[in-house]
């Protein structure tokens, strides 16, 4: 994905509930949308408190690119 700051994306909670977000930062490995962090390769939400992340971990949501 060629995501950049300001792009519109959708966080899909449990694969069914859409939550529109705007990209606030991008690193080599992460896409950051305010308080939410996603793996750049898989789109999996990363949350250390809950132990969420890209495989082999579980995640509660996945990022979809809409631009």
PDB file of N, CA, C and O in Angstrom:
ATOM      1  N   UNK A   1       0.841  -1.185   0.000  1.00  0.00           N
ATOM      2  CA  UNK A   1       0.000   0.000   0.000  1.00  0.00           C
ATOM      3  C   UNK A   1       0.880   1.240   0.000  1.00  0.00           C
ATOM      4  O   UNK A   1       1.918   1.275   0.661  1.00  0.00           O
ATOM      5  N   UNK A   2       0.475   2.223  -0.719  1.00  0.00           N
ATOM      6  CA  UNK A   2       1.198   3.480  -0.808  1.00  0.00           C
ATOM      7  C   UNK A   2       0.473   4.545   0.021  1.00  0.00           C
ATOM      8  O   UNK A   2       0.101   5.597  -0.498  1.00  0.00           O
ATOM      9  N   UNK A   3       0.278   4.267   1.295  1.00  0.00           N
ATOM     10  CA  UNK A   3      -0.482   5.144   2.181  1.00  0.00           C
ATOM     11  C   UNK A   3       0.384   6.299   2.647  1.00  0.00           C
ATOM     12  O   UNK A   3       1.577   6.144   2.908  1.00  0.00           O
ATOM     13  N   UNK A   4      -0.252   7.474   2.745  1.00  0.00           N
ATOM     14  CA  UNK A   4       0.458   8.660   3.220  1.00  0.00           C
ATOM     15  C   UNK A   4      -0.417   9.409   4.220  1.00  0.00           C
ATOM     16  O   UNK A   4      -1.622   9.173   4.306  1.00  0.00           O
ATOM     17  N   UNK A   5       0.199  10.307   4.966  1.00  0.00           N
ATOM     18  CA  UNK A   5      -0.516  11.113   5.952  1.00  0.00           C
ATOM     19  C   UNK A   5      -1.640  11.873   5.254  1.00  0.00           C
ATOM     20  O   UNK A   5      -1.446  12.460   4.189  1.00  0.00           O
ATOM     21  N   UNK A   6      -2.811  11.850   5.872  1.00  0.00           N
ATOM     22  CA  UNK A   6      -3.981  12.536   5.330  1.00  0.00           C
ATOM     23  C   UNK A   6      -4.917  11.623   4.563  1.00  0.00           C
ATOM     24  O   UNK A   6      -6.060  11.998   4.302  1.00  0.00           O
ATOM     25  N   UNK A   7      -4.457  10.414   4.189  1.00  0.00           N
ATOM     26  CA  UNK A   7      -5.317   9.474   3.476  1.00  0.00           C
ATOM     27  C   UNK A   7      -6.470   9.023   4.365  1.00  0.00           C
ATOM     28  O   UNK A   7      -6.336   8.934   5.586  1.00  0.00           O
ATOM     29  N   UNK A   8      -7.596   8.742   3.735  1.00  0.00           N
ATOM     30  CA  UNK A   8      -8.760   8.216   4.441  1.00  0.00           C
ATOM     31  C   UNK A   8      -8.710   6.700   4.375  1.00  0.00           C
ATOM     32  O   UNK A   8      -8.461   6.119   3.319  1.00  0.00           O
ATOM     33  N   UNK A   9      -8.949   6.067   5.519  1.00  0.00           N
ATOM     34  CA  UNK A   9      -8.954   4.613   5.636  1.00  0.00           C
ATOM     35  C   UNK A   9     -10.167   4.204   6.464  1.00  0.00           C
ATOM     36  O   UNK A   9     -10.857   5.050   7.033  1.00  0.00           O
ATOM     37  N   UNK A  10     -10.418   2.906   6.523  1.00  0.00           N
ATOM     38  CA  UNK A  10     -11.520   2.386   7.324  1.00  0.00           C
ATOM     39  C   UNK A  10     -10.989   1.272   8.211  1.00  0.00           C
ATOM     40  O   UNK A  10     -10.360   0.328   7.733  1.00  0.00           O
ATOM     41  N   UNK A  11     -11.245   1.390   9.495  1.00  0.00           N
ATOM     42  CA  UNK A  11     -10.927   0.330  10.460  1.00  0.00           C
ATOM     43  C   UNK A  11     -12.152  -0.570  10.517  1.00  0.00           C
ATOM     44  O   UNK A  11     -13.239  -0.125  10.884  1.00  0.00           O
ATOM     45  N   UNK A  12     -11.975  -1.840  10.153  1.00  0.00           N
ATOM     46  CA  UNK A  12     -13.080  -2.787  10.179  1.00  0.00           C
ATOM     47  C   UNK A  12     -13.030  -3.586  11.480  1.00  0.00           C
ATOM     48  O   UNK A  12     -12.209  -4.490  11.636  1.00  0.00           O
ATOM     49  N   UNK A  13     -13.911  -3.240  12.403  1.00  0.00           N
ATOM     50  CA  UNK A  13     -13.997  -3.938  13.683  1.00  0.00           C
ATOM     51  C   UNK A  13     -14.697  -5.275  13.486  1.00  0.00           C
ATOM     52  O   UNK A  13     -15.795  -5.330  12.932  1.00  0.00           O
ATOM     53  N   UNK A  14     -14.078  -6.321  13.927  1.00  0.00           N
ATOM     54  CA  UNK A  14     -14.614  -7.682  13.814  1.00  0.00           C
ATOM     55  C   UNK A  14     -14.997  -8.011  12.379  1.00  0.00           C
ATOM     56  O   UNK A  14     -15.829  -8.886  12.142  1.00  0.00           O
ATOM     57  N   UNK A  15     -14.399  -7.319  11.426  1.00  0.00           N
ATOM     58  CA  UNK A  15     -14.658  -7.577  10.020  1.00  0.00           C
ATOM     59  C   UNK A  15     -15.994  -7.088   9.506  1.00  0.00           C
ATOM     60  O   UNK A  15     -16.307  -7.286   8.332  1.00  0.00           O
ATOM     61  N   UNK A  16     -16.805  -6.443  10.367  1.00  0.00           N
ATOM     62  CA  UNK A  16     -18.150  -6.047   9.950  1.00  0.00           C
ATOM     63  C   UNK A  16     -18.537  -4.605  10.264  1.00  0.00           C
ATOM     64  O   UNK A  16     -19.439  -4.063   9.626  1.00  0.00           O
ATOM     65  N   UNK A  17     -17.886  -3.980  11.218  1.00  0.00           N
ATOM     66  CA  UNK A  17     -18.265  -2.628  11.648  1.00  0.00           C
ATOM     67  C   UNK A  17     -17.237  -1.628  11.133  1.00  0.00           C
ATOM     68  O   UNK A  17     -16.096  -1.637  11.597  1.00  0.00           O
ATOM     69  N   UNK A  18     -17.612  -0.758  10.178  1.00  0.00           N
ATOM     70  CA  UNK A  18     -16.658   0.205   9.627  1.00  0.00           C
ATOM     71  C   UNK A  18     -16.483   1.430  10.528  1.00  0.00           C
ATOM     72  O   UNK A  18     -17.454   1.953  11.077  1.00  0.00           O
ATOM     73  N   UNK A  19     -15.247   1.873  10.671  1.00  0.00           N
ATOM     74  CA  UNK A  19     -14.924   3.065  11.455  1.00  0.00           C
ATOM     75  C   UNK A  19     -13.969   3.914  10.619  1.00  0.00           C
ATOM     76  O   UNK A  19     -12.784   3.593  10.533  1.00  0.00           O
ATOM     77  N   UNK A  20     -14.462   4.996   9.998  1.00  0.00           N
ATOM     78  CA  UNK A  20     -13.596   5.847   9.178  1.00  0.00           C
ATOM     79  C   UNK A  20     -12.503   6.513  10.018  1.00  0.00           C
ATOM     80  O   UNK A  20     -12.764   6.994  11.121  1.00  0.00           O
ATOM     81  N   UNK A  21     -11.288   6.537   9.490  1.00  0.00           N
ATOM     82  CA  UNK A  21     -10.146   7.159  10.155  1.00  0.00           C
ATOM     83  C   UNK A  21      -9.322   7.924   9.122  1.00  0.00           C
ATOM     84  O   UNK A  21      -9.483   7.739   7.916  1.00  0.00           O
ATOM     85  N   UNK A  22      -8.443   8.781   9.614  1.00  0.00           N
ATOM     86  CA  UNK A  22      -7.496   9.499   8.761  1.00  0.00           C
ATOM     87  C   UNK A  22      -6.089   9.141   9.227  1.00  0.00           C
ATOM     88  O   UNK A  22      -5.822   9.114  10.428  1.00  0.00           O
ATOM     89  N   UNK A  23      -5.204   8.871   8.301  1.00  0.00           N
ATOM     90  CA  UNK A  23      -3.817   8.514   8.611  1.00  0.00           C
ATOM     91  C   UNK A  23      -3.097   9.755   9.152  1.00  0.00           C
ATOM     92  O   UNK A  23      -3.098  10.811   8.520  1.00  0.00           O
ATOM     93  N   UNK A  24      -2.481   9.610  10.337  1.00  0.00           N
ATOM     94  CA  UNK A  24      -1.771  10.724  10.963  1.00  0.00           C
ATOM     95  C   UNK A  24      -0.258  10.571  10.907  1.00  0.00           C
ATOM     96  O   UNK A  24       0.469  11.552  11.064  1.00  0.00           O
ATOM     97  N   UNK A  25       0.232   9.332  10.683  1.00  0.00           N
ATOM     98  CA  UNK A  25       1.676   9.100  10.572  1.00  0.00           C
ATOM     99  C   UNK A  25       1.902   7.760   9.882  1.00  0.00           C
ATOM    100  O   UNK A  25       1.079   6.850   9.983  1.00  0.00           O
ATOM    101  N   UNK A  26       3.015   7.652   9.188  1.00  0.00           N
ATOM    102  CA  UNK A  26       3.402   6.405   8.521  1.00  0.00           C
ATOM    103  C   UNK A  26       4.891   6.192   8.760  1.00  0.00           C
ATOM    104  O   UNK A  26       5.696   7.102   8.563  1.00  0.00           O
ATOM    105  N   UNK A  27       5.253   4.976   9.187  1.00  0.00           N
ATOM    106  CA  UNK A  27       6.666   4.617   9.349  1.00  0.00           C
ATOM    107  C   UNK A  27       6.961   3.461   8.395  1.00  0.00           C
ATOM    108  O   UNK A  27       6.102   3.077   7.601  1.00  0.00           O
ATOM    109  N   UNK A  28       8.162   2.910   8.468  1.00  0.00           N
ATOM    110  CA  UNK A  28       8.514   1.769   7.624  1.00  0.00           C
ATOM    111  C   UNK A  28       7.615   0.569   7.870  1.00  0.00           C
ATOM    112  O   UNK A  28       7.343  -0.202   6.950  1.00  0.00           O
ATOM    113  N   UNK A  29       7.143   0.402   9.123  1.00  0.00           N
ATOM    114  CA  UNK A  29       6.382  -0.787   9.479  1.00  0.00           C
ATOM    115  C   UNK A  29       4.969  -0.507   9.979  1.00  0.00           C
ATOM    116  O   UNK A  29       4.170  -1.435  10.111  1.00  0.00           O
ATOM    117  N   UNK A  30       4.644   0.767  10.263  1.00  0.00           N
ATOM    118  CA  UNK A  30       3.367   1.077  10.887  1.00  0.00           C
ATOM    119  C   UNK A  30       2.571   2.132  10.132  1.00  0.00           C
ATOM    120  O   UNK A  30       3.127   2.996   9.453  1.00  0.00           O
ATOM    121  N   UNK A  31       1.239   2.034  10.273  1.00  0.00           N
ATOM    122  CA  UNK A  31       0.320   3.080   9.841  1.00  0.00           C
ATOM    123  C   UNK A  31      -0.396   3.534  11.102  1.00  0.00           C
ATOM    124  O   UNK A  31      -0.994   2.719  11.805  1.00  0.00           O
ATOM    125  N   UNK A  32      -0.341   4.818  11.392  1.00  0.00           N
ATOM    126  CA  UNK A  32      -0.924   5.348  12.618  1.00  0.00           C
ATOM    127  C   UNK A  32      -2.076   6.275  12.258  1.00  0.00           C
ATOM    128  O   UNK A  32      -1.951   7.165  11.416  1.00  0.00           O
ATOM    129  N   UNK A  33      -3.199   6.037  12.922  1.00  0.00           N
ATOM    130  CA  UNK A  33      -4.411   6.832  12.719  1.00  0.00           C
ATOM    131  C   UNK A  33      -4.862   7.324  14.088  1.00  0.00           C
ATOM    132  O   UNK A  33      -5.710   6.697  14.723  1.00  0.00           O
ATOM    133  N   UNK A  34      -4.304   8.439  14.547  1.00  0.00           N
ATOM    134  CA  UNK A  34      -4.635   8.934  15.883  1.00  0.00           C
ATOM    135  C   UNK A  34      -4.186   7.949  16.940  1.00  0.00           C
ATOM    136  O   UNK A  34      -2.993   7.682  17.080  1.00  0.00           O
ATOM    137  N   UNK A  35      -5.152   7.398  17.698  1.00  0.00           N
ATOM    138  CA  UNK A  35      -4.855   6.459  18.788  1.00  0.00           C
ATOM    139  C   UNK A  35      -4.687   5.017  18.316  1.00  0.00           C
ATOM    140  O   UNK A  35      -4.362   4.145  19.121  1.00  0.00           O
ATOM    141  N   UNK A  36      -4.900   4.750  17.041  1.00  0.00           N
ATOM    142  CA  UNK A  36      -4.867   3.394  16.512  1.00  0.00           C
ATOM    143  C   UNK A  36      -3.610   3.161  15.673  1.00  0.00           C
ATOM    144  O   UNK A  36      -3.202   4.016  14.887  1.00  0.00           O
ATOM    145  N   UNK A  37      -3.009   1.986  15.858  1.00  0.00           N
ATOM    146  CA  UNK A  37      -1.788   1.625  15.139  1.00  0.00           C
ATOM    147  C   UNK A  37      -2.021   0.323  14.390  1.00  0.00           C
ATOM    148  O   UNK A  37      -2.608  -0.616  14.928  1.00  0.00           O
ATOM    149  N   UNK A  38      -1.555   0.270  13.134  1.00  0.00           N
ATOM    150  CA  UNK A  38      -1.760  -0.895  12.282  1.00  0.00           C
ATOM    151  C   UNK A  38      -0.448  -1.323  11.654  1.00  0.00           C
ATOM    152  O   UNK A  38       0.423  -0.500  11.376  1.00  0.00           O
ATOM    153  N   UNK A  39      -0.319  -2.624  11.435  1.00  0.00           N
ATOM    154  CA  UNK A  39       0.825  -3.189  10.731  1.00  0.00           C
ATOM    155  C   UNK A  39       0.728  -2.792   9.257  1.00  0.00           C
ATOM    156  O   UNK A  39      -0.306  -3.005   8.624  1.00  0.00           O
ATOM    157  N   UNK A  40       1.789  -2.223   8.716  1.00  0.00           N
ATOM    158  CA  UNK A  40       1.763  -1.738   7.340  1.00  0.00           C
ATOM    159  C   UNK A  40       1.630  -2.874   6.327  1.00  0.00           C
ATOM    160  O   UNK A  40       1.005  -2.691   5.282  1.00  0.00           O
ATOM    161  N   UNK A  41       2.199  -4.030   6.612  1.00  0.00           N
ATOM    162  CA  UNK A  41       2.170  -5.152   5.671  1.00  0.00           C
ATOM    163  C   UNK A  41       0.811  -5.853   5.626  1.00  0.00           C
ATOM    164  O   UNK A  41       0.313  -6.168   4.545  1.00  0.00           O
ATOM    165  N   UNK A  42       0.210  -6.098   6.795  1.00  0.00           N
ATOM    166  CA  UNK A  42      -1.029  -6.882   6.857  1.00  0.00           C
ATOM    167  C   UNK A  42      -2.281  -6.052   7.103  1.00  0.00           C
ATOM    168  O   UNK A  42      -3.386  -6.498   6.794  1.00  0.00           O
ATOM    169  N   UNK A  43      -2.123  -4.847   7.658  1.00  0.00           N
ATOM    170  CA  UNK A  43      -3.270  -4.026   8.020  1.00  0.00           C
ATOM    171  C   UNK A  43      -3.853  -4.377   9.374  1.00  0.00           C
ATOM    172  O   UNK A  43      -4.835  -3.765   9.794  1.00  0.00           O
ATOM    173  N   UNK A  44      -3.273  -5.352  10.072  1.00  0.00           N
ATOM    174  CA  UNK A  44      -3.772  -5.775  11.380  1.00  0.00           C
ATOM    175  C   UNK A  44      -3.533  -4.694  12.428  1.00  0.00           C
ATOM    176  O   UNK A  44      -2.469  -4.076  12.470  1.00  0.00           O
ATOM    177  N   UNK A  45      -4.548  -4.473  13.281  1.00  0.00           N
ATOM    178  CA  UNK A  45      -4.391  -3.509  14.369  1.00  0.00           C
ATOM    179  C   UNK A  45      -3.386  -4.048  15.378  1.00  0.00           C
ATOM    180  O   UNK A  45      -3.361  -5.245  15.664  1.00  0.00           O
ATOM    181  N   UNK A  46      -2.565  -3.163  15.910  1.00  0.00           N
ATOM    182  CA  UNK A  46      -1.581  -3.513  16.925  1.00  0.00           C
ATOM    183  C   UNK A  46      -1.991  -2.846  18.227  1.00  0.00           C
ATOM    184  O   UNK A  46      -2.161  -1.628  18.278  1.00  0.00           O
ATOM    185  N   UNK A  47      -2.149  -3.637  19.272  1.00  0.00           N
ATOM    186  CA  UNK A  47      -2.495  -3.115  20.592  1.00  0.00           C
ATOM    187  C   UNK A  47      -1.772  -3.971  21.619  1.00  0.00           C
ATOM    188  O   UNK A  47      -2.185  -5.096  21.901  1.00  0.00           O
ATOM    189  N   UNK A  48      -0.699  -3.440  22.173  1.00  0.00           N
ATOM    190  CA  UNK A  48       0.119  -4.203  23.115  1.00  0.00           C
ATOM    191  C   UNK A  48      -0.642  -4.556  24.386  1.00  0.00           C
ATOM    192  O   UNK A  48      -0.399  -5.614  24.967  1.00  0.00           O
ATOM    193  N   UNK A  49      -1.552  -3.703  24.829  1.00  0.00           N
ATOM    194  CA  UNK A  49      -2.321  -3.969  26.050  1.00  0.00           C
ATOM    195  C   UNK A  49      -3.133  -5.260  25.908  1.00  0.00           C
ATOM    196  O   UNK A  49      -3.163  -6.082  26.824  1.00  0.00           O
ATOM    197  N   UNK A  50      -3.788  -5.435  24.759  1.00  0.00           N
ATOM    198  CA  UNK A  50      -4.600  -6.622  24.520  1.00  0.00           C
ATOM    199  C   UNK A  50      -3.831  -7.747  23.840  1.00  0.00           C
ATOM    200  O   UNK A  50      -4.351  -8.853  23.694  1.00  0.00           O
ATOM    201  N   UNK A  51      -2.596  -7.476  23.423  1.00  0.00           N
ATOM    202  CA  UNK A  51      -1.791  -8.490  22.753  1.00  0.00           C
ATOM    203  C   UNK A  51      -2.155  -8.675  21.287  1.00  0.00           C
ATOM    204  O   UNK A  51      -1.836  -9.707  20.695  1.00  0.00           O
ATOM    205  N   UNK A  52      -2.825  -7.680  20.690  1.00  0.00           N
ATOM    206  CA  UNK A  52      -3.209  -7.757  19.279  1.00  0.00           C
ATOM    207  C   UNK A  52      -2.031  -7.432  18.383  1.00  0.00           C
ATOM    208  O   UNK A  52      -1.147  -6.661  18.755  1.00  0.00           O
ATOM    209  N   UNK A  53      -2.026  -8.023  17.201  1.00  0.00           N
ATOM    210  CA  UNK A  53      -0.980  -7.738  16.235  1.00  0.00           C
ATOM    211  C   UNK A  53      -1.119  -8.607  15.006  1.00  0.00           C
ATOM    212  O   UNK A  53      -2.063  -9.390  14.893  1.00  0.00           O
ATOM    213  N   UNK A  54      -0.180  -8.471  14.082  1.00  0.00           N
ATOM    214  CA  UNK A  54      -0.217  -9.292  12.875  1.00  0.00           C
ATOM    215  C   UNK A  54       0.069 -10.752  13.218  1.00  0.00           C
ATOM    216  O   UNK A  54       0.578 -11.042  14.300  1.00  0.00           O
ATOM    217  N   UNK A  55      -0.254 -11.681  12.303  1.00  0.00           N
ATOM    218  CA  UNK A  55       0.003 -13.102  12.557  1.00  0.00           C
ATOM    219  C   UNK A  55       1.435 -13.329  13.013  1.00  0.00           C
ATOM    220  O   UNK A  55       2.360 -12.714  12.482  1.00  0.00           O
ATOM    221  N   UNK A  56       1.625 -14.196  13.980  1.00  0.00           N
ATOM    222  CA  UNK A  56       0.701 -15.204  14.486  1.00  0.00           C
ATOM    223  C   UNK A  56      -0.216 -14.724  15.597  1.00  0.00           C
ATOM    224  O   UNK A  56      -0.967 -15.532  16.143  1.00  0.00           O
ATOM    225  N   UNK A  57      -0.192 -13.460  15.955  1.00  0.00           N
ATOM    226  CA  UNK A  57      -1.095 -12.924  16.974  1.00  0.00           C
ATOM    227  C   UNK A  57      -2.492 -12.762  16.392  1.00  0.00           C
ATOM    228  O   UNK A  57      -2.689 -12.823  15.178  1.00  0.00           O
ATOM    229  N   UNK A  58      -3.456 -12.555  17.283  1.00  0.00           N
ATOM    230  CA  UNK A  58      -4.825 -12.247  16.882  1.00  0.00           C
ATOM    231  C   UNK A  58      -5.002 -10.735  16.851  1.00  0.00           C
ATOM    232  O   UNK A  58      -4.205 -10.002  17.437  1.00  0.00           O
ATOM    233  N   UNK A  59      -6.043 -10.268  16.170  1.00  0.00           N
ATOM    234  CA  UNK A  59      -6.346  -8.849  16.145  1.00  0.00           C
ATOM    235  C   UNK A  59      -7.855  -8.649  16.135  1.00  0.00           C
ATOM    236  O   UNK A  59      -8.602  -9.552  15.756  1.00  0.00           O
ATOM    237  N   UNK A  60      -8.305  -7.470  16.550  1.00  0.00           N
ATOM    238  CA  UNK A  60      -9.740  -7.186  16.592  1.00  0.00           C
ATOM    239  C   UNK A  60     -10.206  -6.430  15.367  1.00  0.00           C
ATOM    240  O   UNK A  60     -11.405  -6.370  15.093  1.00  0.00           O
ATOM    241  N   UNK A  61      -9.276  -5.851  14.626  1.00  0.00           N
ATOM    242  CA  UNK A  61      -9.686  -5.080  13.455  1.00  0.00           C
ATOM    243  C   UNK A  61      -8.589  -5.058  12.406  1.00  0.00           C
ATOM    244  O   UNK A  61      -7.421  -5.323  12.689  1.00  0.00           O
ATOM    245  N   UNK A  62      -8.998  -4.736  11.192  1.00  0.00           N
ATOM    246  CA  UNK A  62      -8.092  -4.674  10.059  1.00  0.00           C
ATOM    247  C   UNK A  62      -8.327  -3.360   9.324  1.00  0.00           C
ATOM    248  O   UNK A  62      -9.458  -2.883   9.230  1.00  0.00           O
ATOM    249  N   UNK A  63      -7.270  -2.792   8.817  1.00  0.00           N
ATOM    250  CA  UNK A  63      -7.338  -1.520   8.110  1.00  0.00           C
ATOM    251  C   UNK A  63      -7.635  -1.736   6.635  1.00  0.00           C
ATOM    252  O   UNK A  63      -7.052  -2.609   5.993  1.00  0.00           O
ATOM    253  N   UNK A  64      -8.552  -0.926   6.104  1.00  0.00           N
ATOM    254  CA  UNK A  64      -8.839  -0.929   4.655  1.00  0.00           C
ATOM    255  C   UNK A  64      -8.513   0.444   4.104  1.00  0.00           C
ATOM    256  O   UNK A  64      -8.848   1.467   4.702  1.00  0.00           O
ATOM    257  N   UNK A  65      -7.865   0.453   2.972  1.00  0.00           N
ATOM    258  CA  UNK A  65      -7.484   1.688   2.303  1.00  0.00           C
ATOM    259  C   UNK A  65      -8.632   2.126   1.405  1.00  0.00           C
ATOM    260  O   UNK A  65      -9.158   1.318   0.640  1.00  0.00           O
ATOM    261  N   UNK A  66      -9.034   3.405   1.486  1.00  0.00           N
ATOM    262  CA  UNK A  66     -10.179   3.862   0.712  1.00  0.00           C
ATOM    263  C   UNK A  66      -9.835   4.923  -0.338  1.00  0.00           C
ATOM    264  O   UNK A  66     -10.650   5.180  -1.224  1.00  0.00           O
ATOM    265  N   UNK A  67      -8.652   5.548  -0.268  1.00  0.00           N
ATOM    266  CA  UNK A  67      -8.314   6.616  -1.225  1.00  0.00           C
ATOM    267  C   UNK A  67      -8.125   6.067  -2.605  1.00  0.00           C
ATOM    268  O   UNK A  67      -7.838   6.820  -3.535  1.00  0.00           O
TER     269      UNK A  67
END
